[in-house]
Amino acid sequence: MKPKFLLLPIVLFALSQSFGQTNLPSMLACNEILTISGNPYIVDSTITVKPGCTLTVNPGVEIRMAENTHLIVQGKVDFLGTASQPILIHAKDTIWGNILLDSTLLVKSTFNYVNIENGRQNVDITKMKAVIFAYFSSFELKNCNFKNNLRCIYSYRSKNILIKNCVLDSTNIGEKILNQYADQVTIDNCTLYYTSGDADVIDFDGSTNVIISNNLLFGGGDDAIDLGHAIDPNHPDSLGCSNVTVTGNVIYNMFNKGVSNGENAANINIHHNLIVNCGWGIGAKAGAQVIADHNTIYNCQNGVKAYDHYDGWGPGHLIVTNCIIVGSDTTWFKDTTATLSISYSLSDSILISGTGNIQGDPLLVSTSLIPRWDSLLHLFTSPSIIASSDFHLQFNSPAVDAGDPAFALDPDGSRTDIGRYYLGQNTSVQQLDQNSGFELIYPNPGNGNFTMRLIPDYKMNRFVVLNNSGKVVQQNDFFGSRTAYQIDLSSQAAGVYYIKLYGGNGISTQKVIVH
């Protein structure tokens, strides 16, 4: 007869699997793997992944966290969801704690296709709250959705961070992403919805080597992107952010600034962004040193601003080149202590003093928008509304070929255009420049015989060719999908022509040059 105590683990396992669920113990095996067959996993007490150990969560797993329970990671976690089988972490009842990455700089935890909901409380209630809190840690978030959390992501003195293709919902409270004293951080191609109250959407304090690129930021009660410094009593240094690139972002409806720079921020490059309906477009204060290039700033109360915040840091310093600043109550502002240089930029209201600046209507396409921020701001920040607006240049815009001649040429070989989008660039705000029917037009420049190669399965129904005066010189209508088409402009005079392509993905424009 077998000893009865050997049956105990089998009995306990059977009980943990009862009622179609798995109850996770607080002490996991060193290298634990959660699979979909154990769904749902119930967490009634805080779980710790010990140093040197890995928790792997397979596609389709659901984890239900009880109130005030946490996942503490001192080793490594790999959440391996997929597009068809995302992982879900949410409350067992209404709320739960958070995920703490605790001192894991030597290993990188990964989260892929994870939906995270209803996180509220840190392990240490004196620390900044966030559903993912990285403390001296490294991590990667890709294709994750955050909903109804107190704050989405907070990192403190963490390094080697990637946040990509994530959606941060308007139901989250506080900053969507806050990084203090971080290094080597990339936030790319994320969608960040309305942020309520006195909280920035993306906030960096004292951080270095940062890239914020190709994100959609849909409204908020403070700044869209804030680059500054936090007072840390344990580390009384006075370093601001440095080596930061802000590029390709679309920013809408911020109560305060589109991009705010302060507290000795240095080597800050803000280029090729679209900033619409904000209090200020770009601001530099408190010793910040900022270069802003090829941005389109539309319908903001103040376009660009350099000033002293009178907080001991000194004045801001801002260099603006190749920017469109239109629809503003005040195009630019500089107090007596700050420095502001504007060149090769366009304003619709005044001729800005400086080299190469011009005044006039930039002739942007379809720029009828909702009013600037108001008390109902969160109602007006959905992509369906934003998509009705488009900010690329019309062919006869004075911004075309009017940028600084010392800059790199546009892809068609011509002098750089002023503003976020060069003429012919694919410019759907909703699709982040991914909606073009064109894959390639070649040879360009050429003798007039061009091959127009389209993206696979593009449903083109019409194309129009215009000369530099806006006259239609060729057009044709089509039905169905095409991959390529020949255009013969050899009988036309040498010069610049514009090909407009109409199809299922909207309107796309490319510039070609006939020798």
N, C-alpha and C positions, 0 to 999 in steps of 0.2 A: 504493500500500500504506500502511495506517495505521501510525503509529509504535507499537511494541509497548508502550511505557510507558503508553499510554492504556488498555490492557487491565487494568492492575494494580488500580485501584479495583474493577472489575467482578469480578475474580478474588477479591479480598479479601472483597467483599460476599458472593459465592457461598459462600466458605469459612465466613463468619460465620453463614450461614443453613443450613449443612449439618446433617444429622442432626436436622432438625426443631427447631432452636433458634437463638437469636440471641445471640451473644457481644457484650456491650456494652463499648465502649472506655472508658477512664478519662476521656477528654475527649469530652463529648457536644457536639452542635451547640447553639448558644445557645438555641434554642427547639425542644427535642426532644419528639417525641410517640411514646409506646409504645402499640402496638395489639395486640389479641389475636392477630392473624395471625402475630406474631413469637414466640409462646410456645414454650417458656419462655425467658426472658431470663437469661443466665448472666453473673454478675459475678465476675470473678477478680481484679480490682484496684479500689481505691477510686475512686468516681465523685464528681466535683465539679460542682455547678451554679453557674456563675460569677455574680457580681453583675449584675443587669439581665437575667438569663436565666430561662427557665421550663422546667421538666420537667413534661410532662403525661402522666399514665398513665391510659389508657382502661379501661373496664369489662372484667373478665375476665382482665386481664394477670397473669401469674405471674412473679415475680422470684426467682431463686435466688442467694443470696449466699455466696461462699466464706468460709472462716474468716479472721477479721481484716480483712475488707473492710467499707467504710462507704459511706454516702451522705452527702456533705457538701453542705449547701444554703446557699450564700451569696446566692442569688437567691430563687427561689420554686419550690415544687412543688405540683401539683394532682393528687391521686389521686382519680379520678372513678369509683369503683366504684358498683355498684347492688346492690339486694337480691338480684336474680337472678344477677348477675355480679360478685361481690366480687373485689377485688384481693388477691392472696396474695404476701406477702414472707416468705421463710423461708430456711433454711440449704440450701446446695448439698449439704453433707454432714451435719454434726451441729449446728454453731454458726456464728455470724457476728458481725459487729461491731454497728453501730447506725446510726441516722439522726441526724445533727447539724444542727440549724438554727442557723447561725452568723451572729449579728448581722444579723437581718432584721426589725428592728422596723418598718421603713417599708412592708413588704409582709406579707401573711398567707398562709402555706402552709395548704393544706386537705387533709384526709384523710377520705374518705367511703366507707364500706363497704370497709374494708381489714382483712385478717387478718394479724397480725404475729406471727411465731413464732421462738423460738430465738435472739433477740438477746442478746449477752453482754458486749461490750467497747466502751469509748469510744475515740475517736481519741486523746485525751489520757488516758492511764491514771491520771493524778493527779486527774482530775475524777470527780464522782459518776457512777456507771454507770446507764444506762437505755437501753432500746431506742429511745426518742425523747428526745433531749437538746436542749432549747431554751436557747440562750445569747443573751441580749439579743434575743429574737425574739418573733414573734407567730404563733399557729397556731390551727387549728380541727380538732377530731377529732369526727366524728359516725359512729355506727353501726360502730365498729371493735371487733375482737376481739383480745385479747392473750393469748398462750398460751406458757408455758415460756420467759419472758424473765427476765433477772436483776432488773430493775426495769422497770416499764412506762413511766412518764413522769416526767421531771425537768426543771424549768425553773429557770433562774437569771437574776434581774433581767429577766424577760420580761414582756410586757404584752399585753393584749387576747387572752385565751385562752378558748376554749370547748371543753369536753369533754362530749359529750352522747350518750346512748343507746349507750354502749360497755359491753362485757363484759370484765372483767379477771379472768382465770382463777386458780384456786387454785395452779396450777403455777408462777406467777411468784414470785420470791424477792425479799425486801426490800419497802419501801413500794410500794404500787401507784402512788400519785401523790405526788410530793414537789415543792413549789414554794418556792423561797427568794427573798425580796425581789421577789415578783411583784405585778402590779397589774392590776385589772380581769379577774378570773378567775371563770368559771362552770363548775361541775361539776354536771350535771343528768341525772337519770334513768338513771344507770349502775348496773350490778350488779358488785360487787366481792367476790370470794370470799375464802376463808380466807387470811390473811396470817401467815406463820410467823415465829417468833422475835421478837427485840426490835426490831420494826419496826411503825410505825403504818400503817394502811390509807391514809388521806389525811393528809398532813402539810404544814402551811404554816408557814413561818418568816419573820417580818418582812414579811408581805404585806398589801396593802390592797385594799379594794373587792372582796371575795370573796363569792360566793354558792355554797353547797353545798346542793342541793335535790333532793328526790324520789329519792334513791339508796337501793339495798339494799346493806347491808354485812354480809356473812355470816361473821363470826367472825375472830379473830386473836389473836396472842400478846401484843399491846400495846394501844394505843388505836385506836379506830375513826377518830376525827378529832382531830388534835392541832394546836392553834393556839399557836405559840410564837415563838422567836427562835433564829437560828443565829449562832455567832461566826464572823465573816468577817474575817480579818486584813487584807484589802485595803480593807475598808469598816468601820472600827471604830465604827459607830454602835450605839445601844442601843434601836432602835425595835422594838417588838413588832408583832403583827398588829393591824390596826384596820379598822373598818367591815366586819365579817364577819357574814353571815346564814347560819344553819344551820337549814333548815326542810324539813319533809315527809319526812325520812329515816327509814328503818327499820334499826335497828342491833341485831344479835344476837351474843351469845356472844363478848364481848371479855374477854381475861384482865385487862386493866387498865380504862381508862375508856371510856365511850361517847363523850363529848366532853370533852377536856382543854384547859384554858385557862391560859396562863402567860406569864411574861416581859413584863409590862406590856401585854398584849393589851387593847385598848380598843374600846368600842362594839361589843361582841359580843352578838348577838341569836340565841338558840337557842330556836326555837319550833315547836310542832306536830310533834315527833319522837316516835317510838316506840323506846324503849331497853330491851332485854330481855336478861337473863342475863349481865350484865357484872359486873366487879369493882366499879366505881363507875358511877353513871349519868352525872352531870355534876360536874366538878371545876373549881374556880377557885383558883389559887395564884399566887405570884410577881408580885403587883401587878396581876393581871388584873381587869378590870371587866366583869362578865357579867350579862345579863338572860336568864333562862330562863322561858318562858311557854308554857302549854298543851302540856306534854309528858306522856307516860305513861311512867313508869319502873317496870319490872316485874321482880321477882325478881333484883335486883342486891344484891351484898353491902352496898354503901353507896349510898343514894339520891342525895343531893346533898352536896357537901363543899366548904368554903372553909377555906383554911389557908395557912400560911407554909411554903414549901419550904426556908427557911433557906439560900438561895443568893445573898443580897444584893439580891434584887428586892423583898422585902417580902411582906406577906400578900395573899391574894386577896379579892375582893369580889363577892358573888353575891346577886342578887335573884331570887326564885322566886315566880311567880304562876300560879294556875290549873293546877296540875300534880297528877297522880295519882302517888303514890309508894307502892307496895305490894309485899309479898313480900320486903322488904329485911331483912337482919340489923340494919342501922342505917339509920333513915330519913334522918337528917341528921347532919352533923358540922361543928363549927366550933371552931378552936383559939382561944386567948385573944387573938390579934392580928388575926384576920380578921373580916370583917363578912358576915353571912348574914341575909337577910330573907325570910321565907316567909309568903305570904298567899293566901287563897282556894284552898287546896290540900287534898288528901285523903290521909290515911294510914290504913292498916288497923290499925296496931299502936299508935299513940300519937296524942293530940290535940296537934298542933304549936302552940306558942305563936305567936300572930300573928292579924291581922285575918281573919275569915272562914274560918279553917281548920276542917275537920271530920274526924271519925274514923269509919271504918266500912268495910264491904265495898263496893267500887265497883261490884260486879255487872257485871263485864266478861264478854263472851260467849266461851266455849270457850277458857279459858286454861290448859289442861293442856299442859305443856311438858316438854321434856327437862331434865335437871338443868343447873345452871350449868356453865361451862367446866370441862374436865378434860383429861387427857393425850390423850384421843381426840377432842378438840374438832373437828378437821377432818372427822371422820366425821359430824358432826351439824349441818351447816350448809347443807343443800340446801333449795331452795324446796319440794320435795315434803313435807318434814317441817314447815317453817315454816308452810306453807299450812293445816295442820290447826288452827292457832291463830288467834284473832280477838280483837281488843281494843276493839271498839266497846261502847258502853254499852247495857245493858238498859234498858227503858223506866222501870223503877222504881228506877234507880240513884240514890243520894244525890248523885252528881256532876251530875245533870241540873239545869240552871237554878240552879246554886250558885256560879258563877264571879263574878268581880269585876263588879259592876253598872256600873262605869265603862267597861268594855270594850265594843267593838262587839257588837251583837246577833248571835246565830246567824242563818243564812240564813232560818229560819222566823219570825224576828222576836222570838224569846224571848231571855231573859237567857242569856248565854254559859254553856256547860257546862264543867266541869272536865275536863282531859285532852286527849290528842292528837285524839280524834274527838268531834265533837258528835253528839248523838243523831240517828240517821237518815242520817248520812254514810255513803257507800259505803266499806266498810272492809276489803276483802279484802287481807291482807298480800301475798299472792302476786301480785295484779294491781295493786298500788299504787293502790287506790281507783278502778279503772277497770272493775269488774265489775258495776256496778249495772244493774238492769233499768230503773230510772226515768230518763227524760230530763227530765220536768217533771210537776208536779201543780199544777193551777191551777183556780180562783183560790184562793190560800192566804195568809192566812185567807179563809174563805168562809162561805156560809150552809148548807153541808152537801152541796151538789151539786158534786162535784169531777170533773175530767177527768184521768185518769192516762195520760200519754203515755209510751210505752216506747221504748227504743232499738230501731233497726231490727232486725227478725228475732229479737227476743228471744222465747225459748220459755218463756212463763209457764205453769205448771201449777197454781198455787194462789195465792190471796191471802187474808190474814186481817187484820181490823181489830180493834184492841183499844182499850178506853178507858183512862183514866189509872190505873185500878185493876188493869189487866191482864185484864179480862174481855173475851172474844171477843163482839163485837157484830155482826159480819158476816164471812162467808167464802164462798168459792166455788172450785171446781176447774175447770181448763181443760186443753185439750190443743192443741198447735200454736202457731204464731207469731201474735203480736198486736202492733199498733202503738199502740192506744189502748183505754181502757176507762172507763166512767162508774161512779162510786161515789156512792151516795145515802145521806148521813148526816143528812138534814134532819129525820128523826124522832128523832134522838138529842139529848140535852141538850148545851147549849153547853159547850165545853171542849176539851181536847187529846186527840187520837186518834193511834194509830200504825198505819201500813199496812205489813204485812210481805208481801213479794213473793217467792215461791218459783219458781225456774226453772232453766234449764240453766246459768246463770252463778252459781248460789248463792242466798243469801238477802240481800235488800236491805230496808232499813227507812227509811220517811220519816214525819215528824211533820206532821200537819195540825191546824189550829185551826178549830173550828166556832163561829161567833158565836152 
